[in-house]
Amino acid sequence: MKIFAKIRFYWGAFIISFNTAVFMIPALMLFGKYKSTIVHHINRLTLFMMGGKLAQTGEMDSTADMYVMNHQGIVDIIGLEALQNNHVRWVAKKELFDALWFGNLLRHGEMISLDRGNKAGLRKLISDVEASRDQYHRPVAIFPEGTRTDKQPLLSFKQGTNLIAKKLELRVQPIVITGSKWVLNEHIRTGHSGTVNYTFLPSIDVKSDDKTWFDTVKNDMQKVIDDELHNHNRSR
């Protein structure tokens, strides 16, 4: 069975790359007015071709300024874009903007570049998030762990997300993702048909003097992750 899981991984990687290069990037360049709809429908197609399905608990808050979520791999993004059409701006590390295909996708999608090696990176990120809210009227999606992981416990959340939310007094909705690495596991390079689950937790209106919200969100997200594994046999 392992050989089939390996084949499915490379099939999934091919489908993601092919649909991005052949369909999504040209469509974004030609029909920029419909960026959100293009991204939504092509990601639905991509997930379907990979053998993935979607499930959700709770409702996405369309009034939120920022969505914070755990991160296992690229399927996290594909699934959320396939699930909703809120014209989200993703925060991605600067190195991804330099990649041939995905860099074009990020630039044409007007996503936010984060230079983690630059001391001015946080100031730029604050400015970009503020512009997303006040000028573009687009919510921002961010992974506060800062990187992918194949472990069940959440990694320590980077304080940049906390500082931005408090400085701009954002409305933040936490989202817990489970099942995405079963569909495509980038750590051990396996793939399977399966369901990616999105649990939308209650939104929080962050105040500048709120000292507990960030820890509360992390604890609440970990509880959902643990419950998904113990009661539904769904790992994150």
Contacts in CASP RR format, 6 or more apart in sequence:
PFRMAT RR
TARGET T0000
AUTHOR 0000-0000-0000
METHOD contacts of the structure
MODEL  1
MKIFAKIRFYWGAFIISFNTAVFMIPALMLFGKYKSTIVHHINRLTLFMM
GGKLAQTGEMDSTADMYVMNHQGIVDIIGLEALQNNHVRWVAKKELFDAL
WFGNLLRHGEMISLDRGNKAGLRKLISDVEASRDQYHRPVAIFPEGTRTD
KQPLLSFKQGTNLIAKKLELRVQPIVITGSKWVLNEHIRTGHSGTVNYTF
LPSIDVKSDDKTWFDTVKNDMQKVIDDELHNHNRSR
2 190 0 8 1.000
5 190 0 8 1.000
5 191 0 8 1.000
5 192 0 8 1.000
6 189 0 8 1.000
6 190 0 8 1.000
6 191 0 8 1.000
8 50 0 8 1.000
8 190 0 8 1.000
8 191 0 8 1.000
8 192 0 8 1.000
8 193 0 8 1.000
9 184 0 8 1.000
9 185 0 8 1.000
9 189 0 8 1.000
9 190 0 8 1.000
9 191 0 8 1.000
10 189 0 8 1.000
11 50 0 8 1.000
12 49 0 8 1.000
12 50 0 8 1.000
12 184 0 8 1.000
12 191 0 8 1.000
13 184 0 8 1.000
15 46 0 8 1.000
15 49 0 8 1.000
15 50 0 8 1.000
16 46 0 8 1.000
16 50 0 8 1.000
16 74 0 8 1.000
16 78 0 8 1.000
17 101 0 8 1.000
19 42 0 8 1.000
19 45 0 8 1.000
19 46 0 8 1.000
19 49 0 8 1.000
20 101 0 8 1.000
20 102 0 8 1.000
20 105 0 8 1.000
21 101 0 8 1.000
23 42 0 8 1.000
23 45 0 8 1.000
24 38 0 8 1.000
24 39 0 8 1.000
24 42 0 8 1.000
24 105 0 8 1.000
25 101 0 8 1.000
25 104 0 8 1.000
25 105 0 8 1.000
25 108 0 8 1.000
27 38 0 8 1.000
27 42 0 8 1.000
28 35 0 8 1.000
28 38 0 8 1.000
28 39 0 8 1.000
28 105 0 8 1.000
28 108 0 8 1.000
28 109 0 8 1.000
29 108 0 8 1.000
31 38 0 8 1.000
32 38 0 8 1.000
32 108 0 8 1.000
35 87 0 8 1.000
35 108 0 8 1.000
35 109 0 8 1.000
35 110 0 8 1.000
36 85 0 8 1.000
36 86 0 8 1.000
36 87 0 8 1.000
37 85 0 8 1.000
39 81 0 8 1.000
39 109 0 8 1.000
40 81 0 8 1.000
40 82 0 8 1.000
40 84 0 8 1.000
40 85 0 8 1.000
43 78 0 8 1.000
43 79 0 8 1.000
43 81 0 8 1.000
43 82 0 8 1.000
44 82 0 8 1.000
46 78 0 8 1.000
46 82 0 8 1.000
47 53 0 8 1.000
47 54 0 8 1.000
47 75 0 8 1.000
47 78 0 8 1.000
47 79 0 8 1.000
47 82 0 8 1.000
47 183 0 8 1.000
47 196 0 8 1.000
50 75 0 8 1.000
50 183 0 8 1.000
50 184 0 8 1.000
50 193 0 8 1.000
51 183 0 8 1.000
51 193 0 8 1.000
51 194 0 8 1.000
52 183 0 8 1.000
52 193 0 8 1.000
52 194 0 8 1.000
52 195 0 8 1.000
52 196 0 8 1.000
53 194 0 8 1.000
53 195 0 8 1.000
53 196 0 8 1.000
54 79 0 8 1.000
54 82 0 8 1.000
54 83 0 8 1.000
54 195 0 8 1.000
54 196 0 8 1.000
54 198 0 8 1.000
55 195 0 8 1.000
55 196 0 8 1.000
55 197 0 8 1.000
55 198 0 8 1.000
56 83 0 8 1.000
56 197 0 8 1.000
56 198 0 8 1.000
56 199 0 8 1.000
56 200 0 8 1.000
57 197 0 8 1.000
57 198 0 8 1.000
57 199 0 8 1.000
57 200 0 8 1.000
58 199 0 8 1.000
58 200 0 8 1.000
59 200 0 8 1.000
60 67 0 8 1.000
60 83 0 8 1.000
60 84 0 8 1.000
60 86 0 8 1.000
60 173 0 8 1.000
60 175 0 8 1.000
60 200 0 8 1.000
61 171 0 8 1.000
61 173 0 8 1.000
61 200 0 8 1.000
61 203 0 8 1.000
62 86 0 8 1.000
63 171 0 8 1.000
63 203 0 8 1.000
64 139 0 8 1.000
64 170 0 8 1.000
64 171 0 8 1.000
64 172 0 8 1.000
64 173 0 8 1.000
64 203 0 8 1.000
65 129 0 8 1.000
65 132 0 8 1.000
65 133 0 8 1.000
65 139 0 8 1.000
65 140 0 8 1.000
65 168 0 8 1.000
65 170 0 8 1.000
65 171 0 8 1.000
65 172 0 8 1.000
66 129 0 8 1.000
66 139 0 8 1.000
66 140 0 8 1.000
66 141 0 8 1.000
66 142 0 8 1.000
66 161 0 8 1.000
66 164 0 8 1.000
66 165 0 8 1.000
66 170 0 8 1.000
66 171 0 8 1.000
66 172 0 8 1.000
66 173 0 8 1.000
67 88 0 8 1.000
67 139 0 8 1.000
67 140 0 8 1.000
67 141 0 8 1.000
67 142 0 8 1.000
67 172 0 8 1.000
67 173 0 8 1.000
67 174 0 8 1.000
67 175 0 8 1.000
68 142 0 8 1.000
68 143 0 8 1.000
68 144 0 8 1.000
68 161 0 8 1.000
68 172 0 8 1.000
68 173 0 8 1.000
68 174 0 8 1.000
68 175 0 8 1.000
68 217 0 8 1.000
69 76 0 8 1.000
69 80 0 8 1.000
69 141 0 8 1.000
69 142 0 8 1.000
69 143 0 8 1.000
69 174 0 8 1.000
69 175 0 8 1.000
69 176 0 8 1.000
69 177 0 8 1.000
70 76 0 8 1.000
70 143 0 8 1.000
70 145 0 8 1.000
70 154 0 8 1.000
70 176 0 8 1.000
70 177 0 8 1.000
70 221 0 8 1.000
70 225 0 8 1.000
70 236 0 8 1.000
71 143 0 8 1.000
71 145 0 8 1.000
71 146 0 8 1.000
71 147 0 8 1.000
71 148 0 8 1.000
71 149 0 8 1.000
71 177 0 8 1.000
72 148 0 8 1.000
72 149 0 8 1.000
72 150 0 8 1.000
72 177 0 8 1.000
72 179 0 8 1.000
72 180 0 8 1.000
72 181 0 8 1.000
72 185 0 8 1.000
72 186 0 8 1.000
72 236 0 8 1.000
73 148 0 8 1.000
73 180 0 8 1.000
73 181 0 8 1.000
73 184 0 8 1.000
73 186 0 8 1.000
74 184 0 8 1.000
74 186 0 8 1.000
75 180 0 8 1.000
75 181 0 8 1.000
75 183 0 8 1.000
75 184 0 8 1.000
75 196 0 8 1.000
76 143 0 8 1.000
76 177 0 8 1.000
76 180 0 8 1.000
76 196 0 8 1.000
77 90 0 8 1.000
77 141 0 8 1.000
79 180 0 8 1.000
79 196 0 8 1.000
79 198 0 8 1.000
80 88 0 8 1.000
80 141 0 8 1.000
80 175 0 8 1.000
80 177 0 8 1.000
80 198 0 8 1.000
81 88 0 8 1.000
83 198 0 8 1.000
86 138 0 8 1.000
86 139 0 8 1.000
87 138 0 8 1.000
87 139 0 8 1.000
88 138 0 8 1.000
88 139 0 8 1.000
88 140 0 8 1.000
88 141 0 8 1.000
89 110 0 8 1.000
89 111 0 8 1.000
89 112 0 8 1.000
89 132 0 8 1.000
89 136 0 8 1.000
89 138 0 8 1.000
89 139 0 8 1.000
89 140 0 8 1.000
89 141 0 8 1.000
90 106 0 8 1.000
90 111 0 8 1.000
90 112 0 8 1.000
90 140 0 8 1.000
90 141 0 8 1.000
90 142 0 8 1.000
91 111 0 8 1.000
91 112 0 8 1.000
91 114 0 8 1.000
91 125 0 8 1.000
91 140 0 8 1.000
91 141 0 8 1.000
91 142 0 8 1.000
91 143 0 8 1.000
92 106 0 8 1.000
92 111 0 8 1.000
92 112 0 8 1.000
92 113 0 8 1.000
92 114 0 8 1.000
93 113 0 8 1.000
93 114 0 8 1.000
93 115 0 8 1.000
93 116 0 8 1.000
94 113 0 8 1.000
94 114 0 8 1.000
94 115 0 8 1.000
94 116 0 8 1.000
96 102 0 8 1.000
96 103 0 8 1.000
96 106 0 8 1.000
97 103 0 8 1.000
97 106 0 8 1.000
97 107 0 8 1.000
97 113 0 8 1.000
106 113 0 8 1.000
110 136 0 8 1.000
112 125 0 8 1.000
112 128 0 8 1.000
112 129 0 8 1.000
112 132 0 8 1.000
112 140 0 8 1.000
114 121 0 8 1.000
114 124 0 8 1.000
114 125 0 8 1.000
115 121 0 8 1.000
115 124 0 8 1.000
118 124 0 8 1.000
122 160 0 8 1.000
122 163 0 8 1.000
122 164 0 8 1.000
125 160 0 8 1.000
125 164 0 8 1.000
126 163 0 8 1.000
126 164 0 8 1.000
126 167 0 8 1.000
126 168 0 8 1.000
128 140 0 8 1.000
129 140 0 8 1.000
129 164 0 8 1.000
129 168 0 8 1.000
129 170 0 8 1.000
130 168 0 8 1.000
132 138 0 8 1.000
132 139 0 8 1.000
132 140 0 8 1.000
133 140 0 8 1.000
133 168 0 8 1.000
133 170 0 8 1.000
142 161 0 8 1.000
144 157 0 8 1.000
144 158 0 8 1.000
144 160 0 8 1.000
144 161 0 8 1.000
144 162 0 8 1.000
144 218 0 8 1.000
145 154 0 8 1.000
145 155 0 8 1.000
145 156 0 8 1.000
145 157 0 8 1.000
145 158 0 8 1.000
146 155 0 8 1.000
146 158 0 8 1.000
147 155 0 8 1.000
148 186 0 8 1.000
148 187 0 8 1.000
149 155 0 8 1.000
150 181 0 8 1.000
150 185 0 8 1.000
150 187 0 8 1.000
150 188 0 8 1.000
152 225 0 8 1.000
152 226 0 8 1.000
152 229 0 8 1.000
152 235 0 8 1.000
152 236 0 8 1.000
153 222 0 8 1.000
154 218 0 8 1.000
154 221 0 8 1.000
154 222 0 8 1.000
154 225 0 8 1.000
157 214 0 8 1.000
157 217 0 8 1.000
157 218 0 8 1.000
159 214 0 8 1.000
161 214 0 8 1.000
162 213 0 8 1.000
162 214 0 8 1.000
164 170 0 8 1.000
165 172 0 8 1.000
165 206 0 8 1.000
165 213 0 8 1.000
165 214 0 8 1.000
166 206 0 8 1.000
166 207 0 8 1.000
166 208 0 8 1.000
166 209 0 8 1.000
166 210 0 8 1.000
167 208 0 8 1.000
169 205 0 8 1.000
169 206 0 8 1.000
169 207 0 8 1.000
169 208 0 8 1.000
170 206 0 8 1.000
171 203 0 8 1.000
171 204 0 8 1.000
171 205 0 8 1.000
171 206 0 8 1.000
172 203 0 8 1.000
172 204 0 8 1.000
172 206 0 8 1.000
172 213 0 8 1.000
172 217 0 8 1.000
173 200 0 8 1.000
173 201 0 8 1.000
173 202 0 8 1.000
173 203 0 8 1.000
173 204 0 8 1.000
174 201 0 8 1.000
174 204 0 8 1.000
174 217 0 8 1.000
174 220 0 8 1.000
174 221 0 8 1.000
175 198 0 8 1.000
175 199 0 8 1.000
175 200 0 8 1.000
175 201 0 8 1.000
176 198 0 8 1.000
176 199 0 8 1.000
176 201 0 8 1.000
176 221 0 8 1.000
176 224 0 8 1.000
176 225 0 8 1.000
176 228 0 8 1.000
176 236 0 8 1.000
177 196 0 8 1.000
177 197 0 8 1.000
177 198 0 8 1.000
177 199 0 8 1.000
177 236 0 8 1.000
178 196 0 8 1.000
178 197 0 8 1.000
178 199 0 8 1.000
178 225 0 8 1.000
178 228 0 8 1.000
178 229 0 8 1.000
178 234 0 8 1.000
178 235 0 8 1.000
178 236 0 8 1.000
179 194 0 8 1.000
179 195 0 8 1.000
179 196 0 8 1.000
179 197 0 8 1.000
179 234 0 8 1.000
179 235 0 8 1.000
179 236 0 8 1.000
180 196 0 8 1.000
180 236 0 8 1.000
181 187 0 8 1.000
181 235 0 8 1.000
181 236 0 8 1.000
182 191 0 8 1.000
182 192 0 8 1.000
182 194 0 8 1.000
182 235 0 8 1.000
183 191 0 8 1.000
183 192 0 8 1.000
183 193 0 8 1.000
183 194 0 8 1.000
183 196 0 8 1.000
184 191 0 8 1.000
185 191 0 8 1.000
197 228 0 8 1.000
197 234 0 8 1.000
199 224 0 8 1.000
199 228 0 8 1.000
201 217 0 8 1.000
201 220 0 8 1.000
201 221 0 8 1.000
201 224 0 8 1.000
204 213 0 8 1.000
204 216 0 8 1.000
204 217 0 8 1.000
206 213 0 8 1.000
225 236 0 8 1.000
228 234 0 8 1.000
228 235 0 8 1.000
228 236 0 8 1.000
229 235 0 8 1.000
229 236 0 8 1.000
END
